[in-house]
Amino acid sequence: MTIKFRDDFCEYPGSRSRDISHHSAEEFYEDLLEPKYIEAIANGVRLTIDLDGTAGYAGSFLDEAFGRLGHKFGFDDVKYRLELISTEQPYLIDEIFHSVEVWAKDGIHYNSALAEGKDLKENNYFTSVKNKKNG
């Protein structure tokens, strides 16, 4: 099972959330990535995502879209099930799996739309970063 990012989603990825930009990470995750990931689980196959062919990715886009997978499905499952292709920017693969790991361990990023209205734990890495910035 494959998602070719440019063909299946867009050439110009936006930022973290729907209320900030078109083609956001939130839109990608909710409308395409999570449903395809669940389908891959149901079919017992890996999900391949070809990241090439776009104008580039904001770090917040990658963090939100792929971090949510880690939060919901856990690092080990995502690491096993997700195959990433990026010949144009191979460093993206490590960045994405880092986000998956951090979200799996520490939970929701305080900038995420998922965090809205939630009291994030004080030991959450993202909360401590936010508190240091504000303090």
N, C-alpha and C positions, 0 to 999 in steps of 0.2 A: 504494500500500500504506500502510495507516494503523494506528497504535496509538493508541487513546484511553486514556490512562493510567488514568483512574478506572474505566472499564468493563472494560478488558482486564487490569488489574493490581490496583489498590486505590485507595481514597480516602485512606488514611492511610499514606503511605510511611514506612518505618523509617529506620534508619541504614545505615552502610557495609556490615557483614557479617552473614551468616546467624547466626553464633554470638552476636551481640549483640541482634538484634531480628528480629521477623517483618516480612515485606514489605521486606526489605533491598535495598540496591543490588546486592549480589552475586546475590541471587535474581532480581531484575528483569533484570540483564544476562544471566545464564547461561540462565535459563528462557524469556525473552521477547525481549529486545532483540537479542542476538547472533544467534539463529536467524532472526528477522525481517530483520535487516540482511543476513545471508547470502542469504536468499531474495530480497531486493530486488536484490542484486548479480546473482544468477542470472537474474532476470527483466529486468534492465536498467532498473529503475525506481528512483525515489526513495522513501525511507521517511519518512513524515510522522508526527510524534508530537505529539499534542494533550495538553499538560500541564495544561490547565484542569480545574477541578472537584475538586481535592484539598484537603486541609486544609493543604497547604504541604509544602515540601521542606527537609530538612536539607542544608546545604552538602556534608557528607560523602557523602550519598546521590548528589547530582548529580555530584560529583567522581569517585566510584568507578564509577558506572554508565556515564557518558558518557566519562570519561577512559580507561576500558578500550577503548572503540572506537578512540580515538586511538592507544593503545599498539599495538593489533593491526592496524588498517587504515591508519593514517597520517592526518594532519590534512587533507591535500588531498582524499583520498577521502571522508572523513566530512563535510567542509564541502560537498562537491558532492552527496553522496547523502542527507544528513539534512536534513529540513525540520522546524523546530520551531515550534509554535504555542503562544503563551501570552499571551492577551489580559488575563488577570487579573494576571499578574506578568511583564510583558515583559522586565524586566531579567534574567530567568533564561536567556534565549537567549544573551546575551553571556557570562554565567557558565559556561554549559555549553560553549560553543565555546572559551572560555579553558582550561577543564580538558582538553578534547580536544587543544588545541594543546600544552599543557604536558606531558601524558602522551606525546604523539607525539614530542616533542623530548627530554624528560628521563627517560622510562621510568616504572617502577612507583612509586607513592606508598608511602612506608615504612609507612603505616598500613593499606595494602591487604592483604587476605588473600593476594594474589598474592606479596607480599613475604616472607611467612613462610618462614624457612629459606634465604633467598637473601641473598647478599652483594651489596648494591647498590653501584654504583660511587660513588666518593668525589665525582666531579664531577656526580652526579645532584643536581638542585635540591632534591629532597625529602630526600635524605640530608644535605645541608648544612644545611637548616632543622632537621632533627632534631638534628644535632650541636651547633648553636648553642643549642638549647633545653636540651640535656643538659650543655653545657660551660660 
